[in-house]
């Protein structure tokens, strides 16, 4: 996934109210940008951190710019959680996600389970449909270890139950963790942050839900999923 145009480099002043961040442009001008990340962004957001923002060029948007990348631990991290689905869709279609390759069709945001929507439904007349939930990973508290979630998420735990139910229905189900940083070689659920999610994840895995973790190459030109890393 390439950004439509070069991102604008800036320095972070602060992130607040979850979806807002103040940044200082290289010109010295200070602006407020949209932060499309509902999590805590734990480990990110140090004052004066180098960041990159995109420009929508849309005068009708309340906030014209969006926070895309943030530097932490010496690497750039993709903090726009909405990008994870775009990255996953692109990688699935390209065959980069080997376990999910070869399906005839891919549908997005399909209703299923108990009033939920799955990120992707892969279908093919020769095999059962596959329900795929995508999670964006930005947290790394231990060198080379990516973790999810970075805050309590009841919704994420509910998704695990819905996916497990699809296995009982004779379908296939998977969670695809997209690690939007290059410094991780393995992944684990952050059970101390959200014990309920870790428990739901463990149960779903025991019931046949597949766990896939892929890391990304991240730079101001674009982000792309590259290869799988270990789930531990």
URLINTA-V224140 format. One record per residue. N is the residue number from 1. PSI is psi in radians with two decimals (none if undefined). D_LAST is the distance of its C-alpha to the last C-alpha in Angstrom with 1 decimal. Layout:
BEGIN
N/PSI/D_LAST  N/PSI/D_LAST
END
This chain:
BEGIN
1/1.96/27.7  2/2.48/30.5  3/2.49/32.1  4/-0.51/35.7  5/2.85/37.1  6/2.42/36.1  7/2.77/34.4  8/2.18/36.3  9/2.48/35.1  10/-3.13/35.6  11/2.40/34.6  12/2.31/33.0  13/-0.96/35.4  14/2.71/33.3  15/2.41/31.2  16/2.85/32.6  17/0.55/33.0  18/-0.87/29.5  19/0.24/31.1  20/2.58/33.5  21/2.44/33.4  22/2.32/36.3  23/2.77/36.3  24/2.08/38.9  25/2.89/39.9  26/-0.38/41.1  27/-0.22/44.6  28/-0.23/44.1  29/2.44/44.3  30/2.28/42.0  31/2.80/40.7  32/2.31/38.4  33/2.80/35.7  34/2.35/33.6  35/1.74/29.9  36/1.17/28.1  37/1.90/25.1  38/-0.13/25.2  39/-3.05/22.3  40/-0.33/22.8  41/0.71/21.8  42/2.34/20.5  43/-0.10/20.7  44/2.99/23.1  45/0.40/26.8  46/2.38/28.3  47/2.39/32.1  48/0.22/33.5  49/2.54/30.1  50/2.29/30.8  51/2.88/30.3  52/2.35/31.4  53/2.68/33.0  54/2.72/34.4  55/2.05/37.9  56/-0.36/38.7  57/0.43/42.4  58/1.86/43.0  59/-0.25/45.8  60/-0.20/45.3  61/2.46/41.8  62/-0.74/41.8  63/1.99/39.4  64/-0.53/39.9  65/2.71/36.9  66/2.49/33.1  67/2.19/30.4  68/-0.90/28.1  69/2.60/26.5  70/2.37/26.0  71/2.32/25.5  72/2.42/23.1  73/0.51/21.8  74/0.10/23.9  75/2.80/22.4  76/2.40/23.5  77/2.27/21.4  78/1.92/22.4  79/-0.07/23.2  80/1.75/25.1  81/-0.47/22.8  82/-0.37/25.3  83/-0.43/24.6  84/-0.73/21.2  85/-0.70/23.0  86/-0.74/25.5  87/-0.77/22.9  88/-0.79/21.1  89/-0.77/24.5  90/-0.78/25.7  91/-0.65/22.7  92/-0.80/22.9  93/-0.58/26.7  94/-0.18/26.3  95/0.17/24.0  96/-0.61/21.3  97/1.50/18.7  98/-0.77/19.4  99/-0.27/18.2  100/0.18/20.5  101/2.70/23.4  102/0.02/26.9  103/2.58/27.7  104/-0.55/31.3  105/2.72/30.9  106/2.12/28.6  107/2.56/29.7  108/2.60/28.5  109/0.98/28.5  110/2.32/29.5  111/2.42/30.4  112/3.01/28.6  113/-2.63/27.5  114/1.41/29.0  115/0.69/30.5  116/2.96/27.4  117/2.28/27.2  118/2.53/24.4  119/-0.76/23.8  120/2.47/24.4  121/2.01/26.0  122/2.31/26.1  123/2.56/29.0  124/2.40/30.7  125/-0.29/33.5  126/-0.01/32.0  127/2.87/28.7  128/2.64/27.4  129/2.67/26.7  130/2.13/23.2  131/2.18/22.3  132/2.12/19.9  133/2.29/18.8  134/2.33/18.0  135/2.33/16.4  136/2.19/17.2  137/2.17/14.7  138/-0.28/16.7  139/2.35/15.2  140/1.80/14.0  141/-0.35/15.0  142/2.36/13.3  143/2.28/14.2  144/0.10/12.2  145/2.07/9.5  146/2.59/10.2  147/2.68/10.3  148/2.46/12.2  149/3.08/14.8  150/0.06/17.1  151/2.90/19.5  152/2.34/20.2  153/1.68/20.5  154/-0.57/22.2  155/-0.73/22.6  156/-0.68/19.0  157/-0.69/18.5  158/-0.67/21.7  159/-0.60/20.4  160/-0.72/17.6  161/-0.70/20.6  162/-0.70/22.6  163/-0.73/20.2  164/-0.61/19.8  165/-0.59/23.6  166/-0.57/23.9  167/-0.74/22.1  168/-0.46/24.8  169/0.02/27.4  170/0.17/26.5  171/3.13/24.9  172/2.56/21.6  173/2.55/19.1  174/2.64/16.1  175/2.22/14.4  176/1.91/14.4  177/2.08/12.8  178/1.88/15.2  179/1.84/14.3  180/0.94/17.9  181/2.70/17.7  182/-0.04/17.6  183/0.23/16.1  184/2.35/12.3  185/-0.07/10.5  186/2.93/6.8  187/2.57/5.9  188/2.60/5.3  189/2.48/8.3  190/1.37/11.2  191/-0.44/12.2  192/-0.47/15.0  193/-0.77/16.6  194/1.45/16.6  195/-0.62/16.0  196/-0.70/17.7  197/-0.76/15.5  198/-0.69/12.3  199/-0.76/14.4  200/-0.66/15.7  201/-0.77/12.4  202/-0.75/11.4  203/-0.77/15.0  204/-0.74/15.1  205/-0.73/12.2  206/-0.45/14.1  207/0.13/17.2  208/-0.01/16.4  209/2.24/15.3  210/2.46/13.3  211/2.10/10.4  212/2.31/11.1  213/2.15/10.3  214/2.45/13.2  215/2.95/14.6  216/2.73/18.3  217/2.23/21.3  218/2.17/23.2  219/2.98/26.8  220/-0.22/30.0  221/-0.54/31.0  222/3.11/28.2  223/2.43/24.5  224/2.54/22.9  225/2.34/19.6  226/-0.95/19.1  227/2.82/16.1  228/2.67/12.6  229/2.92/9.5  230/2.44/6.1  231/2.09/3.8  232/none/0.0
END
